[in-house]
């Protein structure tokens, strides 16, 4: 019974040794020379201004969540388009309902002012 797992054990040991070897080689070959200039935060070539723990507006997160929701929902169009002919009229009606629900969600977010960037 133990012979069946011998190949897995050898593969595991070889993987550990290889990853350890690569970590050791990268540490030995690196040109790591810390300095105060390298330790400073870098923001697009401009010296940092203010506190790094600045609070973001909640609208930033709402817009990000809306983008993710609508972006992921549009991914469902691809499988529908692939089997569109097999679904027939029923699939077309389902997609219209899906688009209607997405449109209602977008209209609600728009009406609440979630997309206004002040």
C-alpha positions in Angstrom: 0.0 0.0 0.0 2.9 2.4 0.8 4.4 1.8 -2.7 1.4 3.5 -4.3 2.3 6.8 -2.5 6.0 6.7 -3.1 5.8 8.7 -6.3 3.7 11.4 -4.6 6.2 11.6 -1.7 9.1 11.9 -4.1 7.3 14.6 -6.1 6.6 16.5 -2.8 10.2 16.3 -1.6 11.5 17.4 -5.0 9.1 20.3 -5.0 10.2 21.4 -1.6 13.8 21.2 -2.4 13.4 23.0 -5.7 11.4 25.9 -4.2 13.9 26.2 -1.3 16.8 26.2 -3.8 15.2 29.0 -5.8 14.5 31.1 -2.7 18.1 30.7 -1.6 19.5 31.5 -5.0 17.3 34.6 -5.4 18.4 35.8 -1.9 22.1 35.3 -2.7 22.0 36.8 -6.2 19.8 39.9 -5.3 21.3 43.3 -5.2 19.4 44.4 -2.1 20.8 47.6 -0.7 18.3 49.5 1.5 18.5 53.2 1.8 16.3 56.0 3.1 15.4 57.1 -0.4 14.2 53.6 -1.4 12.2 53.3 1.8 10.1 56.4 1.0 6.6 56.0 -0.4 6.4 56.7 -4.1 3.3 58.2 -5.6 3.6 58.7 -9.4 6.9 60.6 -9.1 5.5 63.1 -6.7 6.7 63.5 -3.1 3.9 62.1 -0.8 1.6 64.7 0.7 -0.6 64.2 3.8 -1.4 61.1 5.7 -1.3 57.7 4.0 -4.4 56.6 6.1 -6.7 59.1 4.4 -10.4 58.1 4.4 -12.2 57.5 1.1 -15.7 58.5 0.4 -18.3 55.7 0.6 -19.3 56.6 -3.0 -16.0 55.3 -4.2 -16.9 51.8 -2.8 -20.4 52.0 -4.1 -19.2 52.7 -7.6 -16.7 49.9 -7.4 -19.3 47.4 -6.2 -21.7 48.5 -9.0 -19.0 48.1 -11.5 -18.2 44.6 -10.3 -21.9 43.6 -10.2 -22.7 44.9 -13.7 -19.4 43.6 -15.1 -19.9 40.1 -13.8 -23.6 40.1 -14.9 -22.6 40.9 -18.5 -20.4 37.8 -18.5 -23.6 35.8 -18.6 -24.3 37.0 -22.1 -21.5 34.8 -23.5 -22.9 31.4 -22.7 -26.4 32.6 -23.6 -25.1 33.7 -27.0 -23.3 30.4 -27.6 -26.5 28.3 -27.2 -28.9 31.0 -28.3 -30.3 28.9 -31.2 -31.0 25.9 -29.0 -32.9 28.0 -26.4 -35.4 29.4 -28.9 -38.0 32.0 -27.9 -37.9 30.9 -24.2 -34.2 31.8 -24.0 -34.8 35.1 -25.7 -37.6 36.0 -23.2 -35.4 35.0 -20.3 -32.6 37.2 -21.5 -35.0 40.2 -21.9 -36.1 39.6 -18.3 -32.5 39.5 -17.2 -31.7 42.7 -19.0 -34.8 44.3 -17.5 -33.7 43.4 -14.0 -30.2 44.8 -14.7 -31.8 48.0 -16.1 -34.0 48.4 -13.0 -30.9 48.0 -10.8 -29.0 50.6 -12.8 -32.0 53.0 -12.8 -32.3 52.6 -9.0 -28.6 53.3 -8.5 -28.8 56.3 -10.9 -31.8 57.7 -9.1 -30.2 57.4 -5.7 -27.2 59.3 -7.0 -24.7 56.5 -6.7 -23.1 57.3 -10.0 -22.7 61.1 -9.3 -19.1 61.8 -8.6 -18.8 65.0 -6.6 
